[in-house]
């Protein structure tokens, strides 16, 4: 935001925005404390200011609370399906990983399981931890995001900016989030619970609530590449 004179923003304004962005991370354990519905609506209203091509606003959000959230969890966990059998309607990852992406993926996986004391060969505990996605990591608020399947890749780019806005707006209010692509393969289980029409693709889920700072998984801090590694300045 520009200062009133239209020039340099104040230091406190920069610091507030930067802190909301930098402190955003994927929290995987939440307190049961409820989140005011008015605050959820405020977050979604702010997030809807995300840019989209010709103002199409391609996002659709199903906010699940209480019993509805539990029905989603049961529908997935009681289905007996694993992710390799439950297929999403879009490809999130490449067929074969390559560097530097393979190394980054391995590093964050080892780091998370290391914080939880899960060994590299403990497949059962890895699955138990993965399945915590489907209870939204015990967050009081879950969200399921969909997009009309007739839209194209540009609208998916727009969607990412909307999701980021939600997460940053949540941080500004003292809340944390975890975006969850893990829900996408289970669209057949989710669809009847929420009445999602066939023309909508399940993009992802998101947990929203207050962090349980006592849990070891929440001490994870992931690394980021320096701009020197990904940015090219051309003059």
Residue frames as a rotation matrix with the C-alpha (Angstrom) as fourth column:
UNK 1
0.578 0.816 0.000 0.00
0.816 -0.578 0.000 0.00
0.000 0.000 -1.000 0.00
UNK 2
-0.270 -0.668 0.693 1.36
0.610 -0.676 -0.414 3.43
0.745 0.311 0.590 -0.92
UNK 3
-0.611 0.029 -0.791 1.58
0.671 -0.512 -0.537 6.19
-0.421 -0.858 0.294 1.64
UNK 4
0.375 0.896 -0.237 -0.92
0.629 -0.433 -0.646 9.01
-0.681 0.093 -0.726 1.32
UNK 5
0.203 -0.356 -0.912 1.55
-0.481 -0.848 0.223 11.11
-0.853 0.394 -0.344 -0.64
UNK 6
0.936 0.283 -0.208 1.73
-0.316 0.423 -0.849 8.32
-0.152 0.861 0.486 -3.23
UNK 7
0.225 -0.937 -0.266 5.39
-0.774 -0.006 -0.633 7.56
0.592 0.348 -0.727 -2.61
UNK 8
-0.633 -0.646 -0.427 7.31
-0.296 0.711 -0.638 5.37
0.716 -0.277 -0.641 -0.16
UNK 9
0.478 0.804 -0.354 5.19
0.051 0.376 0.925 3.11
0.877 -0.460 0.138 2.10
UNK 10
0.417 -0.276 0.866 5.73
-0.879 -0.364 0.307 3.36
0.231 -0.889 -0.395 5.83
UNK 11
-0.610 -0.764 -0.210 8.10
-0.653 0.635 -0.413 0.87
0.449 -0.115 -0.886 7.44
UNK 12
-0.625 0.404 0.668 5.36
-0.463 0.497 -0.734 -0.57
-0.628 -0.768 -0.124 9.66
UNK 13
0.489 0.815 -0.310 3.14
-0.736 0.196 -0.648 -1.25
-0.467 0.545 0.696 6.64
UNK 14
0.144 -0.539 -0.830 5.93
-0.775 0.460 -0.433 -3.12
0.615 0.706 -0.352 4.88
UNK 15
-0.802 -0.525 0.286 6.79
-0.575 0.549 -0.606 -5.06
0.161 -0.651 -0.742 8.04
UNK 16
-0.191 0.822 0.537 3.16
-0.639 0.311 -0.704 -6.12
-0.745 -0.478 0.465 8.60
UNK 17
0.694 0.446 -0.565 2.71
-0.717 0.359 -0.597 -7.46
-0.063 0.820 0.569 5.08
UNK 18
-0.087 -0.828 -0.554 6.12
-0.708 0.443 -0.550 -9.14
0.701 0.344 -0.625 5.04
UNK 19
-0.730 -0.185 0.658 5.49
-0.655 0.463 -0.597 -10.81
-0.194 -0.867 -0.459 8.40
UNK 20
0.282 0.909 0.305 2.18
-0.662 0.415 -0.624 -12.25
-0.694 -0.026 0.719 7.22
UNK 21
0.693 -0.068 -0.718 3.86
-0.635 0.415 -0.652 -13.72
0.342 0.907 0.244 4.14
UNK 22
-0.265 -0.940 -0.216 7.05
-0.653 0.340 -0.677 -14.97
0.709 -0.038 -0.704 5.78
UNK 23
-0.655 0.024 0.755 5.30
-0.695 0.372 -0.615 -16.49
-0.296 -0.928 -0.227 8.81
UNK 24
0.508 0.833 -0.221 2.93
-0.851 0.444 -0.281 -18.48
-0.136 0.330 0.934 6.59
UNK 25
-0.722 -0.662 -0.201 3.77
-0.683 0.728 0.058 -22.17
0.108 0.179 -0.978 6.69
UNK 26
0.006 0.715 -0.699 2.00
-0.376 0.650 0.661 -25.49
0.927 0.259 0.272 6.55
UNK 27
-0.502 -0.065 0.862 0.82
-0.864 0.065 -0.499 -26.26
-0.023 -0.996 -0.089 10.07
UNK 28
-0.348 0.277 -0.896 -0.01
-0.326 0.860 0.392 -29.92
0.879 0.429 -0.209 10.68
UNK 29
-0.420 0.355 -0.835 -1.49
0.841 0.497 -0.211 -29.83
0.340 -0.791 -0.508 14.19
UNK 30
-0.438 0.388 0.811 -4.19
-0.136 -0.920 0.367 -27.44
0.889 0.051 0.456 15.38
UNK 31
-0.970 0.229 0.079 -5.89
-0.086 -0.020 -0.996 -26.55
-0.226 -0.973 0.039 18.63
UNK 32
-0.500 0.848 0.175 -9.62
0.864 0.476 0.163 -27.30
0.055 0.233 -0.971 18.93
UNK 33
-0.496 0.297 -0.816 -10.37
0.264 -0.843 -0.468 -23.61
-0.827 -0.448 0.340 19.59
UNK 34
0.306 0.702 0.643 -13.19
0.863 0.081 -0.499 -22.48
-0.402 0.708 -0.581 17.29
UNK 35
-0.876 -0.481 0.040 -12.72
0.433 -0.748 0.503 -19.78
-0.212 0.458 0.863 14.67
UNK 36
-0.230 0.823 -0.519 -15.41
-0.008 -0.535 -0.845 -17.13
-0.973 -0.191 0.130 14.45
UNK 37
0.076 0.331 0.941 -17.42
0.889 0.405 -0.214 -17.53
-0.452 0.852 -0.263 11.24
UNK 38
0.941 0.241 -0.238 -17.34
0.145 -0.921 -0.360 -13.78
-0.306 0.305 -0.902 10.74
UNK 39
0.181 -0.956 -0.229 -13.55
-0.523 -0.291 0.801 -13.97
-0.833 -0.025 -0.553 10.64
UNK 40
-0.351 -0.251 0.902 -13.70
0.506 0.760 0.408 -16.76
-0.788 0.599 -0.140 8.03
UNK 41
0.578 0.651 0.491 -15.98
0.780 -0.263 -0.568 -14.63
-0.241 0.712 -0.660 5.88
UNK 42
0.799 -0.350 -0.490 -13.64
-0.293 -0.937 0.191 -11.65
-0.525 -0.009 -0.851 6.27
UNK 43
-0.229 -0.935 0.270 -10.68
-0.184 0.314 0.931 -13.77
-0.956 0.163 -0.244 5.14
UNK 44
-0.189 0.217 0.958 -12.57
0.828 0.559 0.037 -15.00
-0.528 0.800 -0.285 2.08
UNK 45
0.849 0.529 -0.009 -13.71
0.456 -0.740 -0.495 -11.48
-0.268 0.415 -0.869 1.22
UNK 46
0.440 -0.785 -0.436 -10.14
-0.526 -0.619 0.583 -10.15
-0.728 -0.027 -0.685 1.39
UNK 47
-0.391 -0.650 0.652 -8.83
0.096 0.676 0.731 -13.14
-0.915 0.348 -0.202 -0.57
UNK 48
0.323 0.630 0.706 -11.36
0.777 0.249 -0.579 -12.56
-0.541 0.735 -0.409 -3.33
UNK 49
0.763 -0.159 -0.626 -9.40
-0.333 -0.927 -0.171 -9.45
-0.554 0.339 -0.761 -4.30
UNK 50
-0.201 -0.824 0.529 -6.93
0.216 0.490 0.845 -11.82
-0.955 0.284 0.079 -5.99
UNK 51
-0.277 0.070 -0.958 -6.44
-0.827 -0.525 0.201 -10.96
-0.489 0.848 0.203 -9.67
UNK 52
-0.175 0.203 0.963 -8.02
0.365 0.922 -0.128 -13.14
-0.914 0.329 -0.236 -12.31
UNK 53
-0.934 -0.269 0.235 -8.10
0.296 -0.218 0.930 -12.92
-0.199 0.938 0.283 -16.08
UNK 54
-0.638 0.686 0.349 -10.95
-0.078 -0.508 0.858 -10.60
0.766 0.520 0.378 -17.16
UNK 55
-0.622 0.324 0.713 -12.16
-0.782 -0.296 -0.549 -10.78
0.033 -0.899 0.437 -13.53
UNK 56
-0.148 0.571 -0.807 -13.50
-0.394 0.715 0.578 -14.31
0.907 0.403 0.119 -14.00
UNK 57
-0.261 0.004 0.965 -12.92
-0.965 -0.001 -0.261 -15.22
0.000 -1.000 0.004 -10.32
UNK 58
-0.086 0.230 -0.969 -12.74
-0.581 0.779 0.236 -18.99
0.809 0.583 0.067 -10.96
UNK 59
-0.914 -0.404 -0.030 -12.76
-0.202 0.519 -0.831 -20.11
0.351 -0.753 -0.556 -7.34
UNK 60
0.312 0.950 -0.028 -15.48
-0.436 0.170 0.884 -22.00
0.844 -0.264 0.467 -5.47
UNK 61
-0.753 -0.622 0.215 -15.11
-0.412 0.190 -0.891 -22.74
0.514 -0.759 -0.399 -1.76
UNK 62
0.429 0.793 -0.434 -16.93
0.014 0.474 0.880 -25.21
0.903 -0.384 0.192 0.48
UNK 63
-0.463 -0.528 0.712 -16.29
-0.691 -0.289 -0.663 -24.29
0.556 -0.799 -0.231 4.12
UNK 64
0.231 0.518 -0.823 -16.83
0.089 0.832 0.548 -27.35
0.969 -0.200 0.146 6.32
UNK 65
-0.479 -0.257 0.839 -17.36
-0.748 -0.379 -0.544 -27.15
0.458 -0.889 -0.011 10.07
UNK 66
-0.205 0.471 0.858 -18.44
-0.876 0.303 -0.375 -29.51
-0.437 -0.828 0.350 12.82
UNK 67
0.216 0.402 0.890 -20.46
-0.115 0.915 -0.386 -32.49
-0.970 -0.020 0.244 11.63
UNK 68
0.960 0.136 -0.244 -19.91
-0.244 -0.021 -0.970 -31.69
-0.136 0.991 0.013 7.95
UNK 69
0.155 -0.980 -0.122 -16.14
-0.959 -0.120 -0.256 -31.80
0.237 0.157 -0.959 8.45
UNK 70
-0.334 -0.232 0.914 -16.47
-0.622 0.782 -0.029 -35.15
-0.708 -0.578 -0.405 10.23
UNK 71
0.666 0.636 0.391 -18.55
-0.086 0.586 -0.806 -36.55
-0.741 0.503 0.445 7.35
UNK 72
0.712 -0.508 -0.484 -15.79
-0.641 -0.188 -0.744 -35.65
0.287 0.840 -0.460 4.89
UNK 73
-0.271 -0.882 0.386 -13.21
-0.962 0.267 -0.066 -37.38
-0.044 -0.390 -0.920 7.09
UNK 74
-0.073 0.316 0.946 -15.30
-0.351 0.879 -0.321 -40.53
-0.933 -0.356 0.047 7.46
UNK 75
0.867 0.473 -0.158 -16.12
-0.286 0.213 -0.934 -40.70
-0.409 0.855 0.320 3.75
UNK 76
0.420 -0.796 -0.437 -12.42
-0.758 -0.044 -0.650 -40.78
0.498 0.604 -0.622 2.89
UNK 77
-0.454 -0.729 0.513 -10.96
-0.891 0.363 -0.272 -42.80
0.012 -0.580 -0.814 5.75
UNK 78
-0.094 0.497 0.863 -13.70
-0.392 0.778 -0.491 -45.44
-0.915 -0.385 0.121 5.67
UNK 79
0.652 0.325 -0.685 -13.46
-0.743 0.092 -0.663 -45.86
-0.152 0.941 0.301 1.90
UNK 80
0.606 -0.498 0.620 -10.38
0.148 0.836 0.528 -48.03
-0.781 -0.228 0.581 2.33
UNK 81
0.857 -0.278 0.433 -8.78
0.440 -0.039 -0.897 -46.41
0.266 0.960 0.089 -0.71
UNK 82
0.067 -0.889 -0.453 -5.15
0.636 -0.311 0.706 -45.36
-0.768 -0.336 0.545 -0.88
UNK 83
0.244 0.009 -0.970 -4.06
-0.375 -0.921 -0.103 -42.36
-0.895 0.388 -0.221 -2.93
UNK 84
-0.760 -0.618 -0.200 -2.49
-0.427 0.245 0.870 -44.60
-0.489 0.747 -0.450 -5.58
UNK 85
-0.711 0.589 0.384 -5.94
0.688 0.694 0.211 -46.11
-0.143 0.414 -0.899 -6.25
UNK 86
0.452 0.826 -0.338 -8.00
0.715 -0.562 -0.417 -42.95
-0.534 -0.053 -0.844 -5.77
UNK 87
-0.442 -0.678 0.587 -7.07
0.897 -0.316 0.310 -40.75
-0.025 0.664 0.748 -8.70
UNK 88
-0.222 0.298 -0.928 -7.43
0.171 -0.925 -0.338 -37.00
-0.960 -0.234 0.155 -8.88
UNK 89
0.656 0.568 0.497 -8.79
0.604 -0.001 -0.797 -35.28
-0.452 0.823 -0.344 -11.95
UNK 90
0.865 -0.499 0.043 -5.58
-0.341 -0.649 -0.680 -33.40
0.367 0.574 -0.732 -12.65
UNK 91
0.453 -0.796 -0.401 -1.86
0.732 0.589 -0.342 -34.14
0.509 -0.138 0.850 -12.36
UNK 92
0.990 -0.128 -0.056 -0.11
-0.058 -0.744 0.665 -32.35
-0.127 -0.656 -0.744 -9.52
UNK 93
0.246 -0.962 0.117 3.36
-0.390 0.013 0.921 -33.88
-0.887 -0.272 -0.372 -9.84
UNK 94
0.026 -0.322 -0.947 5.46
-0.995 0.078 -0.054 -34.95
0.091 0.944 -0.318 -12.85
UNK 95
0.861 0.273 -0.430 5.58
-0.307 0.952 -0.009 -38.61
0.406 0.139 0.903 -13.82
UNK 96
0.426 -0.801 -0.420 9.26
0.841 0.522 -0.142 -38.66
0.333 -0.293 0.896 -12.88
UNK 97
0.939 -0.102 -0.329 10.97
0.103 -0.828 0.551 -36.22
-0.328 -0.551 -0.767 -10.54
UNK 98
0.323 -0.870 0.373 14.22
0.775 0.017 -0.632 -34.51
0.544 0.493 0.680 -11.52
UNK 99
-0.172 -0.501 -0.848 16.58
0.901 -0.427 0.070 -32.02
-0.397 -0.752 0.525 -9.96
UNK 100
-0.800 -0.517 0.303 16.39
-0.295 -0.100 -0.950 -29.65
0.522 -0.850 -0.073 -8.23
UNK 101
0.001 0.944 0.331 12.80
-0.855 -0.171 0.489 -30.66
0.518 -0.284 0.807 -7.45
UNK 102
0.452 0.123 -0.884 13.53
0.110 0.975 0.192 -34.25
0.885 -0.184 0.427 -6.47
UNK 103
-0.519 -0.762 -0.387 16.08
0.531 0.067 -0.845 -33.16
0.670 -0.644 0.369 -3.87
UNK 104
-0.744 0.301 0.596 13.79
-0.536 -0.803 -0.263 -30.53
0.399 -0.515 0.759 -2.39
UNK 105
0.317 0.928 -0.193 10.92
-0.650 0.362 0.668 -33.00
0.691 -0.086 0.718 -2.12
UNK 106
0.251 -0.311 -0.917 13.08
0.454 0.874 -0.172 -35.60
0.855 -0.373 0.360 -0.38
UNK 107
-0.755 -0.643 0.127 14.51
0.222 -0.433 -0.874 -33.01
0.616 -0.632 0.470 2.00
UNK 108
-0.441 0.642 0.626 11.14
-0.809 -0.587 0.031 -31.81
0.388 -0.493 0.779 3.26
UNK 109
0.536 0.645 -0.545 9.85
-0.365 0.759 0.539 -35.37
0.761 -0.090 0.642 3.62
UNK 110
-0.048 -0.659 -0.750 12.85
0.594 0.585 -0.552 -36.48
0.803 -0.473 0.364 5.66
UNK 111
-0.838 -0.290 0.461 12.65
-0.115 -0.733 -0.670 -33.31
0.533 -0.615 0.582 7.76
UNK 112
-0.006 0.927 0.374 8.97
-0.849 -0.203 0.488 -33.76
0.528 -0.315 0.789 8.59
UNK 113
0.690 0.297 -0.660 9.27
-0.039 0.926 0.375 -37.44
0.723 -0.233 0.651 9.46
UNK 114
-0.351 -0.880 -0.320 12.44
0.466 0.132 -0.875 -36.72
0.812 -0.456 0.363 11.42
UNK 115
-0.647 0.190 0.738 10.56
-0.587 -0.743 -0.323 -34.22
0.487 -0.642 0.592 13.60
UNK 116
0.385 0.909 0.162 7.93
-0.861 0.290 0.417 -36.91
0.331 -0.300 0.894 14.20
UNK 117
-0.264 -0.588 0.764 10.45
-0.791 0.586 0.177 -39.66
-0.552 -0.558 -0.620 14.91
UNK 118
0.781 0.551 0.293 9.29
-0.243 0.701 -0.671 -41.71
-0.575 0.453 0.681 11.92
UNK 119
-0.189 -0.936 0.298 12.01
-0.068 0.315 0.947 -43.80
-0.980 0.158 -0.123 10.29
UNK 120
-0.502 -0.117 -0.857 12.65
-0.799 -0.315 0.512 -44.00
-0.329 0.942 0.065 6.55
UNK 121
-0.860 0.117 -0.497 11.26
-0.181 0.840 0.511 -47.55
0.478 0.530 -0.701 6.37
UNK 122
-0.783 0.616 -0.087 8.30
0.300 0.252 -0.920 -47.09
-0.545 -0.746 -0.383 8.69
UNK 123
-0.879 0.433 0.200 5.70
0.112 -0.221 0.969 -47.09
0.464 0.874 0.146 5.93
UNK 124
-0.107 0.896 -0.431 2.80
0.894 0.277 0.353 -47.68
0.436 -0.348 -0.830 8.33
UNK 125
-0.028 0.074 -0.997 3.53
0.762 -0.644 -0.069 -44.57
-0.647 -0.761 -0.038 10.41
UNK 126
-0.943 -0.283 -0.176 4.07
0.086 -0.717 0.692 -42.53
-0.322 0.638 0.700 7.26
UNK 127
-0.608 0.781 0.143 0.59
0.375 0.123 0.919 -43.51
0.700 0.612 -0.368 6.13
UNK 128
0.074 0.607 -0.791 -0.87
0.997 -0.047 0.058 -42.72
-0.002 -0.793 -0.609 9.54
UNK 129
-0.442 -0.312 -0.841 0.66
0.402 -0.907 0.125 -39.26
-0.802 -0.283 0.526 9.35
UNK 130
-0.993 0.085 0.081 -0.51
0.044 -0.365 0.930 -38.77
0.108 0.927 0.359 5.76
UNK 131
-0.337 0.935 -0.106 -4.06
0.718 0.329 0.613 -39.76
0.608 0.131 -0.783 6.74
UNK 132
-0.289 0.206 -0.935 -4.12
0.774 -0.524 -0.355 -36.91
-0.563 -0.826 -0.008 9.24
UNK 133
-1.000 0.024 0.003 -4.71
-0.015 -0.732 0.681 -34.74
0.018 0.681 0.732 6.19
UNK 134
-0.558 0.827 -0.063 -8.23
0.214 0.217 0.952 -36.14
0.802 0.518 -0.298 6.08
UNK 135
0.277 0.603 -0.748 -9.13
0.958 -0.113 0.263 -34.89
0.074 -0.789 -0.609 9.56
UNK 136
0.634 -0.089 0.768 -7.71
0.202 -0.940 -0.276 -31.51
0.746 0.330 -0.578 8.53
UNK 137
-0.431 -0.883 -0.185 -4.96
0.351 0.025 -0.936 -32.04
0.831 -0.469 0.299 11.12
UNK 138
-0.232 0.486 -0.843 -7.68
0.972 0.143 -0.186 -31.51
0.030 -0.862 -0.505 13.78
UNK 139
-0.996 -0.052 0.075 -8.30
0.055 -0.997 0.051 -27.92
0.072 0.055 0.996 12.68
UNK 140
-0.450 0.886 -0.109 -11.80
0.246 0.005 -0.969 -26.62
-0.859 -0.463 -0.220 13.50
UNK 141
0.468 0.565 -0.680 -12.26
-0.479 -0.484 -0.732 -25.33
-0.743 0.668 0.044 9.95
UNK 142
-0.393 -0.535 0.748 -11.78
0.474 0.580 0.663 -27.20
-0.788 0.615 0.026 6.71
UNK 143
0.208 0.434 -0.877 -12.14
-0.634 -0.622 -0.459 -25.89
-0.745 0.651 0.146 3.19
UNK 144
-0.127 -0.182 0.975 -12.58
0.638 0.738 0.221 -27.75
-0.760 0.650 0.022 -0.07
UNK 145
-0.170 -0.058 -0.984 -11.79
-0.480 -0.867 0.134 -25.79
-0.861 0.495 0.120 -3.23
UNK 146
0.062 0.243 0.968 -13.21
0.687 0.693 -0.218 -26.55
-0.724 0.679 -0.124 -6.66
UNK 147
-0.536 -0.201 -0.820 -12.97
-0.436 -0.765 0.473 -25.14
-0.723 0.611 0.322 -10.17
UNK 148
0.622 0.774 -0.116 -15.21
-0.444 0.226 -0.867 -25.52
-0.645 0.591 0.484 -13.19
UNK 149
0.065 -0.647 0.760 -13.64
0.363 0.725 0.586 -28.22
-0.929 0.238 0.282 -15.37
UNK 150
0.664 0.228 0.712 -14.36
0.745 -0.114 -0.657 -26.18
-0.069 0.967 -0.246 -18.51
UNK 151
0.909 -0.386 -0.159 -11.84
-0.367 -0.920 0.133 -23.54
-0.198 -0.063 -0.978 -17.48
UNK 152
0.722 -0.683 -0.112 -8.23
0.266 0.423 -0.866 -23.63
0.639 0.596 0.487 -18.64
UNK 153
0.085 -0.816 -0.572 -4.73
0.920 0.285 -0.270 -23.30
0.384 -0.503 0.774 -17.20
UNK 154
-0.538 -0.285 0.794 -4.88
0.120 -0.957 -0.263 -19.52
0.835 -0.046 0.549 -16.85
UNK 155
0.401 0.778 0.484 -7.71
-0.479 -0.272 0.835 -19.85
0.781 -0.566 0.263 -14.34
UNK 156
0.722 -0.244 -0.647 -5.62
0.584 0.717 0.381 -22.33
0.371 -0.653 0.660 -12.33
UNK 157
-0.452 -0.871 0.193 -2.89
0.658 -0.471 -0.587 -19.69
0.602 -0.139 0.786 -12.13
UNK 158
-0.247 0.469 0.848 -5.49
-0.413 -0.842 0.346 -17.24
0.877 -0.265 0.402 -10.83
UNK 159
0.727 0.601 -0.331 -6.64
-0.024 0.505 0.863 -19.85
0.686 -0.620 0.381 -8.32
UNK 160
0.094 -0.788 -0.608 -3.17
0.863 0.368 -0.345 -20.09
0.496 -0.493 0.715 -6.79
UNK 161
-0.731 -0.347 0.588 -3.19
0.107 -0.909 -0.403 -16.37
0.674 -0.231 0.701 -6.06
UNK 162
0.220 0.893 0.393 -6.57
-0.534 -0.226 0.815 -16.70
0.816 -0.389 0.427 -4.37
UNK 163
0.693 -0.006 -0.721 -5.32
0.448 0.787 0.424 -19.56
0.565 -0.617 0.548 -2.17
UNK 164
-0.395 -0.906 -0.151 -2.24
0.759 -0.229 -0.609 -17.57
0.517 -0.356 0.779 -1.19
UNK 165
-0.455 0.299 0.839 -4.43
-0.324 -0.933 0.157 -14.61
0.830 -0.200 0.521 -0.28
UNK 166
0.672 0.724 -0.156 -6.43
-0.159 0.346 0.925 -16.82
0.723 -0.597 0.348 2.09
UNK 167
0.427 -0.569 -0.702 -3.29
0.805 0.594 0.009 -18.04
0.412 -0.569 0.712 3.82
UNK 168
-0.657 -0.689 0.307 -1.77
0.502 -0.703 -0.503 -14.57
0.563 -0.176 0.808 4.18
UNK 169
-0.151 0.691 0.707 -5.04
-0.473 -0.679 0.562 -13.03
0.868 -0.250 0.429 5.38
UNK 170
0.737 0.375 -0.563 -5.31
0.230 0.643 0.730 -15.84
0.636 -0.668 0.387 7.94
UNK 171
-0.121 -0.876 -0.467 -1.83
0.904 0.097 -0.416 -15.04
0.410 -0.472 0.780 9.27
UNK 172
-0.633 -0.088 0.769 -2.77
-0.003 -0.993 -0.117 -11.39
0.774 -0.077 0.628 9.66
UNK 173
0.282 0.839 0.465 -5.50
-0.660 -0.182 0.729 -12.57
0.697 -0.513 0.502 12.04
UNK 174
-0.219 -0.499 0.838 -3.28
-0.964 0.243 -0.107 -14.88
-0.150 -0.832 -0.534 14.09
UNK 175
0.711 0.527 0.466 -4.46
-0.417 0.849 -0.323 -18.04
-0.566 0.035 0.824 12.34
UNK 176
-0.542 -0.839 -0.052 -2.52
-0.580 0.328 0.745 -20.74
-0.608 0.434 -0.665 10.51
UNK 177
0.600 0.701 -0.386 -3.34
-0.749 0.322 -0.579 -22.92
-0.282 0.636 0.718 7.53
UNK 178
-0.489 -0.709 0.508 -2.23
-0.201 0.659 0.725 -26.01
-0.849 0.252 -0.464 5.65
UNK 179
0.151 0.500 -0.853 -3.05
-0.975 -0.065 -0.211 -26.28
-0.161 0.863 0.478 1.94
UNK 180
-0.291 -0.147 0.945 -3.79
-0.361 0.932 0.033 -29.93
-0.886 -0.332 -0.324 1.14
UNK 181
-0.301 0.105 -0.948 -3.57
-0.941 0.125 0.313 -31.41
0.152 0.987 0.062 -2.34
UNK 182
-0.971 -0.146 0.189 -4.15
-0.193 0.946 -0.262 -34.77
-0.141 -0.291 -0.946 -0.59
UNK 183
-0.259 0.955 0.144 -7.92
-0.176 0.100 -0.979 -34.28
-0.950 -0.279 0.142 -0.94
UNK 184
-0.199 0.218 -0.956 -7.94
-0.926 -0.361 0.110 -34.12
-0.321 0.907 0.273 -4.74
UNK 185
-0.860 -0.149 -0.488 -7.77
-0.376 0.832 0.407 -37.91
0.346 0.534 -0.772 -5.38
UNK 186
-0.823 0.550 -0.143 -10.83
0.518 0.621 -0.588 -38.44
-0.235 -0.558 -0.796 -3.18
UNK 187
-0.843 0.507 -0.178 -13.25
-0.538 -0.803 0.257 -36.32
-0.013 0.313 0.950 -5.18
UNK 188
-0.394 0.734 -0.554 -15.64
-0.115 0.558 0.822 -39.26
0.912 0.387 -0.135 -5.52
UNK 189
-0.340 0.239 -0.909 -15.93
0.883 0.415 -0.221 -39.51
0.325 -0.878 -0.352 -1.73
UNK 190
-0.823 -0.068 -0.564 -16.15
0.346 -0.847 -0.402 -35.75
-0.451 -0.526 0.721 -1.18
UNK 191
-0.920 0.381 0.090 -18.58
-0.124 -0.502 0.856 -34.91
0.371 0.776 0.510 -3.98
UNK 192
-0.145 0.955 -0.260 -21.78
0.414 0.297 0.860 -36.49
0.899 0.017 -0.438 -2.55
UNK 193
-0.204 0.035 -0.978 -21.11
0.977 -0.060 -0.206 -35.21
-0.066 -0.998 -0.022 0.97
UNK 194
-0.609 -0.137 -0.781 -20.92
0.270 -0.962 -0.042 -31.58
-0.745 -0.236 0.623 -0.16
UNK 195
0.486 0.845 0.222 -23.21
0.487 -0.052 -0.872 -31.80
-0.726 0.532 -0.437 -3.16
UNK 196
-0.298 -0.675 -0.676 -20.43
-0.338 -0.587 0.735 -30.78
-0.893 0.447 -0.053 -5.54
UNK 197
0.742 0.643 -0.192 -21.74
-0.387 0.177 -0.905 -30.86
-0.548 0.745 0.380 -9.12
UNK 198
0.595 -0.478 0.646 -20.00
0.615 0.788 0.017 -32.97
-0.518 0.387 0.763 -11.74
UNK 199
0.725 -0.304 0.618 -18.74
0.446 -0.477 -0.757 -29.94
0.525 0.825 -0.210 -13.64
UNK 200
0.696 -0.508 0.508 -16.51
-0.683 -0.687 0.248 -28.94
0.223 -0.519 -0.825 -10.70
UNK 201
0.287 -0.724 -0.627 -13.04
0.251 0.689 -0.680 -30.44
0.924 0.037 0.379 -10.14
UNK 202
0.969 -0.087 -0.232 -11.79
0.220 -0.124 0.967 -30.77
-0.113 -0.988 -0.101 -6.56
UNK 203
0.563 -0.789 0.246 -8.57
-0.273 -0.459 -0.846 -28.70
0.780 0.409 -0.474 -6.56
UNK 204
-0.582 -0.741 -0.334 -7.43
0.184 0.280 -0.942 -29.15
0.792 -0.610 -0.027 -2.94
UNK 205
0.592 0.669 -0.449 -8.41
0.643 -0.057 0.764 -28.77
0.486 -0.741 -0.464 0.68
UNK 206
-0.337 -0.714 0.614 -7.15
-0.050 -0.638 -0.769 -26.45
0.940 -0.289 0.179 3.40
UNK 207
0.149 0.276 -0.950 -7.05
0.938 0.266 0.224 -26.63
0.314 -0.924 -0.219 7.18
UNK 208
-0.200 -0.135 0.971 -7.59
-0.004 -0.990 -0.138 -23.38
0.980 -0.031 0.197 9.08
UNK 209
0.793 0.486 -0.368 -7.28
0.375 0.086 0.923 -22.68
0.480 -0.870 -0.114 12.79
UNK 210
0.668 -0.559 0.490 -4.94
-0.734 -0.605 0.310 -21.90
0.123 -0.567 -0.814 15.66
UNK 211
0.082 -0.765 -0.639 -1.59
-0.392 0.565 -0.726 -23.69
0.916 0.310 -0.254 15.76
UNK 212
1.000 0.025 0.005 -0.85
-0.016 0.466 0.885 -26.25
0.019 -0.884 0.466 18.43
UNK 213
0.474 -0.879 0.056 2.72
-0.714 -0.421 -0.560 -25.11
0.516 0.225 -0.827 19.10
UNK 214
0.233 -0.382 0.894 3.35
-0.803 0.443 0.399 -28.07
-0.548 -0.811 -0.203 21.42
UNK 215
0.854 0.172 0.491 3.40
0.072 0.895 -0.440 -30.57
-0.515 0.411 0.752 18.53
UNK 216
-0.035 -0.999 0.042 6.81
0.200 0.034 0.979 -31.47
-0.979 0.043 0.199 17.07
UNK 217
-0.052 0.028 0.998 5.65
0.976 0.212 0.045 -31.36
-0.211 0.977 -0.038 13.44
UNK 218
0.850 0.459 0.258 4.95
0.504 -0.851 -0.147 -27.65
0.153 0.255 -0.955 13.83
UNK 219
0.504 -0.759 -0.413 8.59
-0.026 -0.491 0.871 -26.93
-0.863 -0.428 -0.267 14.59
UNK 220
0.012 -0.472 0.881 9.45
0.895 0.399 0.201 -27.72
-0.446 0.786 0.428 10.97
UNK 221
0.464 0.037 -0.885 10.79
-0.254 -0.952 -0.173 -24.77
-0.849 0.305 -0.432 8.99
UNK 222
0.589 -0.205 0.782 11.42
0.722 0.567 -0.395 -25.40
-0.363 0.798 0.482 5.32
UNK 223
-0.366 -0.813 -0.454 14.22
0.338 -0.570 0.749 -23.77
-0.867 0.121 0.483 3.38
UNK 224
0.825 0.565 0.017 13.77
0.246 -0.331 -0.911 -21.52
-0.509 0.756 -0.412 0.36
UNK 225
0.087 -0.783 0.616 16.08
0.996 0.071 -0.051 -20.94
-0.004 0.618 0.786 -2.56
UNK 226
-0.277 -0.304 -0.912 17.72
0.340 -0.918 0.203 -17.52
-0.899 -0.254 0.357 -2.78
UNK 227
0.760 0.527 -0.380 16.61
-0.111 -0.472 -0.875 -15.15
-0.640 0.707 -0.300 -5.58
UNK 228
-0.080 -0.875 -0.477 20.15
-0.863 -0.178 0.473 -15.63
-0.499 0.449 -0.741 -6.92
UNK 229
-0.753 -0.209 0.624 19.09
-0.034 0.959 0.280 -19.20
-0.658 0.189 -0.729 -7.76
UNK 230
-0.221 0.775 0.592 15.77
0.825 0.472 -0.311 -18.51
-0.521 0.419 -0.744 -9.49
UNK 231
0.739 0.533 -0.412 15.77
0.287 -0.803 -0.523 -14.90
-0.610 0.268 -0.746 -10.69
UNK 232
-0.244 -0.767 0.593 17.47
0.955 -0.084 0.285 -13.44
-0.169 0.636 0.753 -13.75
UNK 233
0.384 0.284 -0.879 17.81
0.234 -0.950 -0.205 -9.69
-0.893 -0.127 -0.431 -13.95
UNK 234
-0.068 -0.340 0.938 18.01
0.989 0.099 0.108 -8.48
-0.129 0.935 0.330 -17.54
UNK 235
0.210 0.065 -0.976 19.05
0.215 -0.977 -0.019 -4.90
-0.954 -0.205 -0.219 -18.30
